[in-house]
Amino acid sequence: MGKGNAVVGQSGGPTSVINSSLAGIVEGCREVADIDRLLGMRWGIEGFMADQLVDLSAQSQATIDALRHTPSSILGSSRHKLQDADFPAILAQLQRHDIRTIFMIGGNDTMDTIHRLTDYAADAGYELRGVGVPKTVDNDLFATDHTPGYPSAARYTALSVQQSGRLARDMQKVDQYTIYQSIGRDSGWLAAAGALAKRCEEDAPHLVYLPERAFDRDRFLADVAAVHARVGYVSIVCGEGIRYADGTPVSASRTTDRFSNVEFGAMGGASVGMRLHSMISEEFGWRGEFQVTESLPMCAIDRAVDTDLSEAHACGREAARLAGTGASGVMVTIERESNDPYRSILGTAPLSEVAVRAKPMPDEMINDAGNFPTEAFFDYLRPLVGDLPTYAALRLDGTGS
């Protein structure tokens, strides 16, 4: 393949570390002899079709350095689902700007975009390399130990549940229960992280409900009653995408996005946290609170994990290196070598294996009752999230309290 330009896009929901991956691609492309300029897609593939591009090769090193600690998606993102009618326009843009390499940073839908685009270009006789860089706070991409962005979002969730759990415990004479709703449409990786800081039975959370297990209202209310009888209050974490056995969302949302996925956020007009809140209130007559952080774990750079930032940057650099070797049709992966000390290496997986599908939590990471993560999950998560704070505990004996 002759010398040409490259283009990179960011797609889907942001993370705290996605711009670190972008910085890695920019720096890595400078070392690839047959890449002349690196362009950035404004607003993902939608902006690319509209010729909205930015010259990343012209950015100062100070700007690229700052990207490594800048949250959200600086190029602007998109959730556009490629249609067959889009491909001629995209090919025309590739030819117009002499682009021979495309990088996309995103989740499984984004990997599907690269996969389909490189196949289309090949069928059209246009030489194009495509390399994917993983990204999603949901951690539901196949073939990689974890996705950049997940460790930081998991830390955000663990700290939020730990701190809001303190509030719930100390306010139990007013509010007998609290519900924390986590993002994560099809998998419970992020919701389960809310249990990481739990040290004893009284600590929050007491119950965790995940999309991997069918929700049963009667069993849920029995769980709540049992915890309340033992501890005096109930702290619950739920994934936004939990469903009944027949597949109906507990949130009752019927709105879908461009990828035909059910909307569980504000656009869905419904909230599973509020639904669970109502079930408890109606059954027991208790007062309770609910907490919905929605997209905040996607951009909380103040809680970003250093290892996550470094791995995201390394994935970007590796994508550029792979392109320089002529690799195409692959996504960079993270392979864990050890937990203590934590150590990982980078690998690759064919885009065809990671596109579209979502990776659920393994069965061994969820308890038999389907209402809490197991120690196997915590063993997996602790090295990614790092140490969590320990708060004061008063001695309550001998005071009459």
VMD Tcl script that draws the C-alpha trace (Angstrom):
set ca {
  {0.00 0.00 0.00}
  {1.33 3.44 -0.93}
  {1.57 6.49 1.24}
  {-1.71 8.16 2.17}
  {-3.61 9.84 4.95}
  {-5.41 8.33 7.92}
  {-8.60 9.26 9.72}
  {-9.83 8.57 13.24}
  {-13.29 8.82 14.76}
  {-14.82 8.50 18.22}
  {-18.19 6.83 18.42}
  {-20.87 6.02 20.97}
  {-20.85 7.21 24.57}
  {-17.66 8.90 25.84}
  {-15.40 7.68 28.61}
  {-12.97 9.42 30.91}
  {-10.03 7.99 28.96}
  {-11.12 7.89 25.28}
  {-9.10 11.03 24.51}
  {-6.03 9.29 25.90}
  {-6.52 6.64 23.19}
  {-6.83 9.43 20.63}
  {-3.53 10.93 21.85}
  {-1.92 7.51 21.45}
  {-3.11 7.23 17.85}
  {-1.84 10.74 17.03}
  {1.60 10.00 18.49}
  {1.74 6.52 16.98}
  {0.87 7.72 13.48}
  {3.84 10.08 13.52}
  {6.02 6.98 13.56}
  {4.29 5.24 10.63}
  {6.16 6.03 7.41}
  {3.27 5.55 5.00}
  {0.80 7.74 6.93}
  {1.13 11.34 5.81}
  {-1.52 13.23 7.77}
  {-3.98 12.12 10.45}
  {-7.44 13.64 10.17}
  {-10.13 13.53 12.83}
  {-13.84 12.99 12.16}
  {-15.98 15.69 13.75}
  {-19.13 13.92 15.01}
  {-18.06 10.43 13.99}
  {-19.02 8.84 10.71}
  {-21.89 11.32 10.31}
  {-19.47 14.25 10.30}
  {-17.12 12.40 7.99}
  {-19.85 12.02 5.37}
  {-20.51 15.76 5.71}
  {-16.79 16.51 5.25}
  {-16.37 17.76 8.80}
  {-12.73 17.02 9.52}
  {-9.95 18.39 11.69}
  {-6.21 18.07 10.97}
  {-4.84 16.28 14.03}
  {-1.30 16.30 12.63}
  {-1.35 20.09 12.94}
  {-2.11 20.09 16.69}
  {0.63 21.13 19.10}
  {2.33 18.58 21.32}
  {0.99 20.48 24.34}
  {-2.55 19.87 23.08}
  {-1.89 16.18 22.48}
  {-0.35 15.87 25.96}
  {-3.41 17.54 27.49}
  {-5.70 15.11 25.66}
  {-4.41 12.33 27.89}
  {-6.23 13.87 30.85}
  {-9.23 15.45 29.10}
  {-12.63 13.75 29.59}
  {-15.38 13.01 27.07}
  {-14.91 12.72 23.26}
  {-13.09 15.81 22.01}
  {-13.81 15.10 18.34}
  {-17.53 14.88 18.99}
  {-19.36 11.56 18.87}
  {-22.17 9.93 16.96}
  {-24.48 6.94 17.21}
  {-25.19 6.71 13.50}
  {-25.94 3.18 12.27}
  {-24.43 2.68 8.83}
  {-26.94 2.08 6.06}
  {-26.06 0.50 2.72}
  {-26.85 3.83 1.10}
  {-24.07 5.50 3.17}
  {-21.19 3.50 1.72}
  {-20.79 5.27 -1.66}
  {-20.61 8.66 0.12}
  {-18.04 7.35 2.58}
  {-15.93 5.83 -0.18}
  {-16.03 9.14 -2.04}
  {-14.75 10.90 1.07}
  {-11.96 8.37 1.50}
  {-10.88 8.91 -2.11}
  {-11.22 12.69 -1.89}
  {-8.85 12.91 1.08}
  {-6.60 10.02 -0.05}
  {-7.35 8.15 3.19}
  {-5.88 4.65 3.30}
  {-6.19 3.96 7.03}
  {-9.21 4.34 9.30}
  {-9.19 4.09 13.08}
  {-12.38 4.05 15.12}
  {-12.52 4.18 18.93}
  {-15.72 2.65 20.24}
  {-17.77 -0.35 21.29}
  {-19.28 -3.30 19.46}
  {-21.44 -1.20 17.11}
  {-18.37 0.84 16.19}
  {-16.36 -2.30 15.47}
  {-19.19 -3.36 13.17}
  {-18.86 -0.01 11.36}
  {-15.14 -0.58 10.63}
  {-15.77 -4.19 9.67}
  {-18.46 -3.33 7.13}
  {-16.58 -0.33 5.79}
  {-13.31 -2.17 5.10}
  {-15.25 -5.00 3.44}
  {-17.07 -2.51 1.23}
  {-13.83 -0.76 0.26}
  {-12.20 -4.09 -0.58}
  {-15.15 -5.07 -2.77}
  {-14.82 -1.72 -4.52}
  {-11.09 -2.30 -5.14}
  {-10.02 0.54 -2.80}
  {-7.10 -0.22 -0.50}
  {-8.12 0.61 3.07}
  {-6.82 -0.57 6.41}
  {-9.14 -0.53 9.39}
  {-8.09 -0.93 13.03}
  {-10.40 -0.65 16.03}
  {-9.56 0.67 19.49}
  {-11.86 -0.65 22.25}
  {-13.85 1.72 24.38}
  {-16.93 1.43 26.54}
  {-17.75 1.90 30.19}
  {-20.12 -1.08 29.83}
  {-17.13 -3.48 29.47}
  {-19.19 -5.69 27.15}
  {-16.74 -6.16 24.26}
  {-15.71 -9.71 23.47}
  {-12.07 -10.81 23.13}
  {-10.57 -8.28 25.52}
  {-10.06 -8.71 29.28}
  {-11.63 -5.31 29.78}
  {-12.27 -2.15 27.81}
  {-10.47 1.14 28.39}
  {-12.87 3.39 30.26}
  {-14.43 0.60 32.30}
  {-11.96 0.69 35.22}
  {-12.49 4.44 35.72}
  {-16.28 4.16 35.43}
  {-16.22 1.18 37.81}
  {-14.24 3.22 40.33}
  {-16.75 6.05 39.97}
  {-19.58 3.61 40.65}
  {-17.86 1.90 43.58}
  {-17.11 5.24 45.25}
  {-20.61 6.58 44.58}
  {-22.30 3.54 46.11}
  {-19.85 3.51 49.01}
  {-20.50 7.16 49.84}
  {-24.22 7.16 49.14}
  {-24.41 3.96 51.16}
  {-23.11 5.88 54.16}
  {-25.89 8.39 53.62}
  {-28.48 5.62 53.36}
  {-27.24 3.91 56.54}
  {-27.25 7.13 58.55}
  {-30.67 8.23 57.24}
  {-32.41 4.89 57.80}
  {-34.73 6.36 60.42}
  {-36.13 8.58 57.66}
  {-35.61 6.53 54.46}
  {-35.76 2.77 54.86}
  {-34.30 2.04 51.44}
  {-32.16 3.50 48.68}
  {-31.90 2.47 45.04}
  {-28.85 3.30 42.89}
  {-29.41 2.87 39.15}
  {-26.38 2.20 36.97}
  {-25.97 2.42 33.21}
  {-25.27 -0.83 31.33}
  {-27.94 -1.91 28.86}
  {-27.17 -5.59 28.37}
  {-24.53 -6.41 30.95}
  {-24.02 -5.80 34.64}
  {-20.27 -5.14 34.77}
  {-20.75 -1.55 35.93}
  {-23.68 -2.14 38.28}
  {-21.79 -4.99 39.96}
  {-18.86 -2.62 40.62}
  {-21.08 -0.83 43.10}
  {-20.51 -3.67 45.55}
  {-16.71 -3.45 45.54}
  {-16.39 -1.33 48.70}
  {-18.67 -3.49 50.85}
  {-16.80 -4.79 53.91}
  {-19.51 -6.15 56.21}
  {-23.20 -7.12 56.13}
  {-24.37 -3.67 57.22}
  {-22.42 -1.90 54.46}
  {-24.16 -0.88 51.25}
  {-25.18 -2.35 48.94}
  {-27.18 -5.34 50.15}
  {-28.73 -6.37 46.86}
  {-27.48 -6.02 43.27}
  {-29.70 -6.83 40.28}
  {-28.04 -7.35 36.90}
  {-29.28 -7.70 33.30}
  {-27.77 -11.20 33.15}
  {-30.51 -12.55 35.45}
  {-34.26 -12.41 34.89}
  {-36.01 -10.14 37.39}
  {-38.81 -11.56 39.50}
  {-40.94 -9.08 41.47}
  {-41.99 -11.45 44.24}
  {-38.47 -12.72 44.80}
  {-37.19 -9.13 44.82}
  {-39.66 -8.06 47.50}
  {-38.81 -11.12 49.57}
  {-35.09 -10.20 49.30}
  {-35.87 -6.64 50.42}
  {-37.93 -7.78 53.40}
  {-35.21 -10.18 54.55}
  {-32.46 -7.55 54.39}
  {-34.59 -4.97 56.19}
  {-35.29 -7.42 58.99}
  {-31.57 -8.13 59.44}
  {-30.00 -4.69 58.93}
  {-32.76 -2.13 59.39}
  {-32.45 -0.53 55.96}
  {-31.91 -1.70 52.39}
  {-29.41 -0.47 49.80}
  {-30.03 -1.72 46.26}
  {-28.02 -1.34 43.05}
  {-29.71 -2.14 39.75}
  {-28.58 -2.19 36.15}
  {-30.73 -0.02 33.91}
  {-31.38 -2.92 31.54}
  {-32.80 -5.56 33.89}
  {-35.73 -7.45 32.38}
  {-38.44 -9.88 33.37}
  {-38.20 -13.50 32.22}
  {-40.26 -12.72 29.11}
  {-37.77 -10.01 28.06}
  {-39.92 -7.03 29.04}
  {-37.78 -4.21 30.52}
  {-38.52 -3.63 34.19}
  {-38.29 0.10 33.38}
  {-41.24 -0.42 30.97}
  {-39.35 1.62 28.36}
  {-40.42 0.99 24.75}
  {-38.31 3.68 23.04}
  {-35.45 2.43 20.82}
  {-32.35 4.12 19.42}
  {-30.92 4.01 15.87}
  {-29.46 0.57 16.54}
  {-32.88 -0.75 17.67}
  {-31.63 -0.90 21.26}
  {-34.13 -0.08 24.00}
  {-33.45 3.38 25.49}
  {-32.98 3.09 29.25}
  {-31.83 6.65 29.90}
  {-33.79 9.88 29.86}
  {-34.92 9.29 26.27}
  {-36.67 6.13 27.40}
  {-39.02 8.22 29.53}
  {-38.85 5.56 32.24}
  {-36.49 4.53 35.00}
  {-35.97 1.08 36.47}
  {-34.84 2.77 39.70}
  {-38.19 4.50 40.02}
  {-40.03 1.27 39.17}
  {-38.23 -0.63 41.95}
  {-38.80 2.30 44.28}
  {-42.55 2.13 43.63}
  {-42.68 -1.64 44.15}
  {-41.14 -1.32 47.61}
  {-43.18 1.70 48.60}
  {-46.44 0.07 47.53}
  {-45.62 -3.24 49.22}
  {-44.23 -2.02 52.55}
  {-45.36 1.61 52.77}
  {-41.79 2.76 53.44}
  {-40.17 6.03 52.43}
  {-37.12 5.67 50.19}
  {-34.60 7.45 47.95}
  {-33.23 6.72 44.52}
  {-30.02 7.84 42.82}
  {-29.48 7.94 39.05}
  {-26.05 9.13 37.90}
  {-26.91 8.43 34.24}
  {-23.90 9.47 32.07}
  {-21.63 10.95 34.78}
  {-19.41 7.81 34.97}
  {-18.57 8.43 31.29}
  {-16.77 11.71 31.95}
  {-15.55 11.82 35.57}
  {-11.86 12.48 34.95}
  {-11.39 13.30 38.65}
  {-11.98 9.61 39.43}
  {-10.04 8.20 36.46}
  {-7.66 5.33 37.23}
  {-4.03 5.95 36.20}
  {-3.68 2.42 34.81}
  {-6.81 2.95 32.73}
  {-5.43 6.18 31.27}
  {-2.13 4.46 30.46}
  {-3.79 1.41 28.86}
  {-6.08 3.60 26.77}
  {-3.07 5.51 25.47}
  {-1.17 2.29 24.80}
  {-4.14 0.89 22.83}
  {-4.09 3.97 20.62}
  {-0.37 3.70 19.96}
  {-0.73 -0.02 19.26}
  {-3.47 0.63 16.69}
  {-1.13 2.95 14.82}
  {1.72 0.46 15.03}
  {-0.51 -2.32 13.70}
  {-1.59 -0.15 10.78}
  {2.06 0.47 10.02}
  {2.62 -3.27 9.69}
  {-0.27 -3.55 7.24}
  {-2.69 -5.11 9.73}
  {-6.39 -4.56 9.06}
  {-9.74 -5.91 10.20}
  {-8.64 -6.19 13.83}
  {-9.32 -4.56 17.19}
  {-6.61 -4.00 19.79}
  {-7.23 -6.12 22.89}
  {-5.96 -6.12 26.48}
  {-4.79 -9.48 27.81}
  {-4.30 -9.81 31.58}
  {-1.15 -11.63 32.61}
  {-1.40 -11.36 36.37}
  {-3.52 -9.86 39.16}
  {-0.85 -9.32 41.82}
  {0.91 -7.33 40.67}
  {-1.49 -6.38 37.93}
  {0.13 -6.78 34.53}
  {-1.28 -6.84 30.99}
  {-0.12 -7.04 27.40}
  {-1.79 -5.99 24.16}
  {-3.11 -8.34 21.50}
  {-5.60 -8.32 18.65}
  {-8.93 -9.89 17.76}
  {-10.71 -10.03 14.39}
  {-13.40 -7.38 14.09}
  {-15.81 -10.10 12.95}
  {-15.57 -11.64 16.44}
  {-16.28 -8.49 18.41}
  {-18.77 -6.61 16.22}
  {-22.37 -6.14 17.41}
  {-22.44 -8.80 20.17}
  {-22.34 -7.83 23.85}
  {-20.28 -9.80 26.40}
  {-22.23 -10.64 29.57}
  {-20.75 -11.26 33.01}
  {-19.79 -14.94 33.37}
  {-22.07 -17.08 35.52}
  {-19.35 -17.63 38.14}
  {-19.32 -13.89 38.86}
  {-22.99 -13.82 39.96}
  {-24.30 -15.66 43.05}
  {-26.87 -18.45 42.84}
  {-29.67 -16.16 44.06}
  {-28.91 -13.75 41.22}
  {-28.81 -10.77 43.57}
  {-25.09 -10.09 44.22}
  {-21.65 -10.47 42.58}
  {-19.34 -13.24 43.76}
  {-15.76 -13.10 44.98}
  {-14.65 -14.14 41.47}
  {-15.93 -10.80 40.20}
  {-14.18 -8.85 42.92}
  {-10.91 -10.70 42.18}
  {-11.31 -9.58 38.56}
  {-12.21 -5.97 39.40}
  {-9.92 -4.99 42.30}
  {-6.69 -4.74 40.24}
  {-8.46 -2.52 37.71}
  {-10.01 -0.08 40.18}
  {-7.27 0.26 42.80}
  {-7.62 0.91 46.49}
  {-10.82 2.42 47.87}
  {-11.00 4.63 50.98}
  {-11.78 3.32 54.43}
  {-14.08 5.49 56.55}
  {-14.46 5.84 60.31}
  {-16.60 3.45 62.33}
  {-17.72 4.33 65.87}
  {-17.89 1.79 68.67}
  {-21.58 1.66 69.54}
  {-21.39 -0.75 72.47}
  {-22.23 0.40 76.00}
  {-23.95 3.62 74.94}
  {-27.50 2.42 74.79}
  {-27.64 3.16 71.04}
}
mol new
graphics top color blue
foreach p $ca { graphics top sphere $p radius 0.5 }
foreach p [lrange $ca 0 end-1] q [lrange $ca 1 end] { graphics top cylinder $p $q radius 0.2 }
display resetview
